[in-house]
Amino acid sequence: MSLPAVPEAYVPRDTSTLSIPQVKRLDFKTEYLFTYTMQLPSNDPPFIIGKTTSGLELIITERGTRVSGTRINGTFIRDGNDYVTLRPDGTSIHEVRCVILTDDGARIKFTYKGKGDFGWPAGYKEVLEGRMPGKVKIRCGPHMETSHPDYLWVNALQCVEVGEVDVVGRYGTFDCYAVV
């Protein structure tokens, strides 16, 4: 099936007639904030919600998450839940909301949405057949919020996170960086 023609109103403009200044690429750096390591409980396998129009929906429970870093140290309160949409191409969307309780008593809301890789192209089919991959790489963009006076600086951050879940070893580890 071919796509319909693009309506005239949506055809890109001839940019040669625009007055756009010459700009240079904007540089940025990252600042390492912390690493967190979580345990996947052996007695709590992923809860499969089922197939939806977006893909296979499941919830992965995380326990015993420790946060250690240069500026933030603590634990996640209670269990964390990773709401995962596993798409037919083997990629995944992850949505997580949790709270970091710092060692000095601050409460920091920590949320992220990101993408993972369950294995292309067979990951989706294998999970449907009850087989999880050995490892899942996850990349995401966390946000943090707090009212604690010692941590107000986190409210202005946009972060990036690089992680990997070792399904066989039943743990995950993630490095969190601020974009500065």
Buried (B, 14 or more C-beta within 10 A) or exposed (E): EEEEEEEEEEEEEEEEEEEEEEEEEEEEEEEEBBBBBBBBEEEEEBEBEEEEEEBBBBEBBBBBBBBEBEEBBBBBEEBBBBBBBBBBEBBBBBBBEBBBBBEEEBBBBBBBBBBBBBBEEEBBEBBEEEEBBEBBBBBBBBBBBBEEEEBEEBEEBEBBBBBBBEBEEEBBBBBBBBEE
